[in-house]
Amino acid sequence: MAKAKNTAVFFCQECGYESVKWMGQCPGCKTWNSFVEEKVNLGGRRTGTAGSMRSGTMGTAGPGAEPALLSEVSIDDGERIGTGMKELDRVLGGGIVPGSLTLVGGDPGIGKSTLLLQVCQKLVDKGRKVLYISGEESLKQIKIRAERIGKFGDALLLLCETNLGIVEETIRRIRPHAVVIDSIQTMYSEEISAAPGSVSQVREATGVFLQLAKGMNVSIFIVGHVTKEGTVAGPRVLEHMVDAVLYFEGDRHASYRILRGVKNRFGSTNEIGVFEMREEGLAEVKNPSEFMLEGRPEEASGSVVACSMEGTRPILIEIQALVCRSNFGIPRRQATGTDFNRVNLLMAVLEKRAGLQLSDCDAYVNLAGGIKIMEPAIDLGIVMAVVSSFKNRALDDKMIVFGEVGLSGEVRAVSMAEQRVQEAEKLGFTSCIVPAVCLKGIKQKEGIKIIGVKSVRDAIDLI
């Protein structure tokens, strides 16, 4: 038997690419300066994916596995487990799928642990056995948070442990319906010499939990820390291994929180759930549009309501713009909640196609409420807000705007225009400016006037 020995291997922090030497650019993801050196044990036994696959612990792999006909595979939507939180169920695609592995990421203090503890509370109330494993907090700290949230049943089990072997043995022995790992960066395997949170440890721990989820048909939630860029810390391969990736967004000093699904093998992506942080925990916001428009000023220039689609949900958002003459040689531009470069592009379109002199003006664009939207459908809303502030003319408070703006100044079609108009009508808006090409797909309604525009010049003439 060969003797185990330690050696140095370089890993890419972005994609997990492995190399025996350091390289300036990763061949896998083309990222510069992403390689880090780690010590690995070449001769020791690994409990990772390869070893368990060979032993057949996943149930669908191993020497005795047989291929199945596609026509014989049954799909049962009734297998999903409802969490009791409609906003979370929407993001997950209808509930928790047994045997799924879900990654929840977010900034420190945003409420990840609170959200998952509330999910545990709902599952326990339904008679499910839940295991909450914490590598960062003590049992007393978890108890304090639980008392703030409310009453818990007797089926919630707590474990404070970071050793991956002990955690795996506990899950196999208890056989719970759901498991929460808080967090994946604290888990470590004794058979890997790298420090906890390193590329090797995170990849090994995720592989073990993936086998447990698929082999035992248990739903596992893992919490992941994020970097300063807002992505989950560790190798990018971590997001590829899990079934769903949820990001918890929002300003920790504000009351609202947004849970966004960026990957979901069991449902649609880009769905969002809106929560409000309260003293007793996270409360669902059932009507996000009404919540986002609270406190909107009346008869103020530079304020426009636009409609964006987040997955299958239309959300009305107030776009604010402030345009004023600059006192410097180079005007200042700032965008909050949307793409800065997109705002500069739209202002260039206004100068070229609408004849507005904006080159000597400071411009500030803000999406009220702190929500981040990158959908092109808010282009026309940004344009109208900038023009309204530049001309100092207020728009109708009961009017919404949506449409994509091209470089020629044309207003292009957007998807799901009918749903956007229905959301505006439900909240009491009386007029709606839409792309002219979308008019044929929108049913005329008595309570709201629908105006189609072909270019930004047509929209500006309506002010």
Buried (B, 14 or more C-beta within 10 A) or exposed (E): EEEEEEEEBBBBBBBBBBBEEEBEEBEBBEBEEBBBEBBBBEEBEBBBBEEBBEEBBBEEBEEEEEEEEEEEEEEEEEEBBBBBBEBBBBBBBBBBBBBBBBBBBBBEEBBBBBBBBBBBBBBBBBEBBBBBBBBBBEEEEBEEBBEEBEEBBEBBBBBBBBBBBEBBEBBEEEEBBBBBBBBBBBBBBEBBBBEBBBBBBBBBBBBBBBBBBBBBBBBBBBBBBBEEEEBBBBBBBBBEBBBBBBBBBBEEEEEBBBBBBBBBEBBEBBBBBBBBBEEEBBBBBEBBBEBBBEEBEEEEBBBBBBBBBBBEBBBBBBBBBBBEEBEEEEBEBEBBBBBEEBBEEBBEBBEEBBEBEBEEBBBBBBBBBBBBBEBBBBBBBBBBBBBBBBBEEBBBBBBBBBBBBBEEBBBBBBEBBEBBBBBBBBBEBBBBBBBBBBBEEBEEEEEBBBBBBBBBBBBBEBE
